[in-house]
Structures are given as C-alpha cells and as structure tokens.
Amino acid sequence: MRRFNILERPLGVRSDARRSNVRQSLQVVASLTALIWRWTCRHRQRRDLSDLSDWQLRDLGLTRDEAEEEARKPFWR
C-alpha cells in the first residue's frame, strides 16, 4: 500500500510550472531578439545617414551638423 506524502504535488502541477517557465523563457528570448534587431537597424541607419551627401541631407531637411550629431549617438539611444 502506498503512503500519502503531504509534500507531494498533485499530478500535473510540475508540467504546468514547466510550461510556464518555458513560455517565460521564450518571451525573454523574443524580447531580446527584438531589442538587438532594433539596435542593429538604428546603427545601420545612423551609419547610412553619415554617408549621405550634403544635397541628400538638404533634401531630408537636415544639416551636416545634425546628421553628424545623430550618427555619433550610441546605438542604444
């Protein structure tokens, strides 16, 4: 005869907790991936902005100084 242990969890509790942990981990990975993608895009755009000619910048309504100031910003801002 099997003895009942009060510390035992009911069936299914472990798997539910495990699923919840996996879901949270996937959300963290998805958030980090999105953040890194945003940083990469921002870095490329700023690099490209610094490569534009003066007439291209004027067409965008920017001065060379404004473009250089934007290009100097770190990718996380």
N, C-alpha and C positions, 0 to 999 in steps of 0.2 A: 504494500500500500504506500502510495506517495504521500509525503508530508507536505502540508501547505507552508510556504515560507512567506511571511508578510512583506519581505523585501523584494519579492519577485514582482516584476511589472506584468500587467496584463498583456496578452498576446497583441501584437500589432503596434504597441507603443514605440518600440525601438525602431521599427521600419518607418513609422510616421516621422519620428525625430530625425532619422537619417535622411528621409526625403526632404524635410525642411532644411537641413544643413546643406544638402546638395543644391537645392533651389537658391539658398542664400549665397552659396559659393559661386554659382553661375551668374547671379545678379552682380556680384562684385567683379567677376571677370568681365562681364559685359560692360559695366560702368568704366572699368579701367581701360578697356579696349576703345571705347568711345572717347575717353579723355585723351588717350595717346593719339588717336586719329585727329582729333581737334587740334592738338598741339602741332602735329605734323603739317596739317593744312595751313595753320597760321604761320608756321615757319616758312613754308614754301611761298605763300602769298607775300609775305614781307620781303623775302629774298627777291621775288619777281618784281615787286614794287621798286626796289632799289636799282633794278636793271633797266627800268623804263627811261626813255629819253625825255628831255625837257618838254618837247611838244606833246608827247603822250601824257605826261603828268598834267600839263596845262589843260588837255582835253578832259582829264578827270577832275579838274578843278583843284589840283594840288600844286604846291610849290616844291622845289627840290628839297628845301629845308624840312618841310612837313613829311615828305617821303622818307628822308633820311632819319628823321626823328622816329617815325613809325617802324622803320627797319631795325633801329637799334633796340627796340623793346625786346625783352626776353619772351620766348615762345609761350610762357605760362600766363602772360598778361594780355 
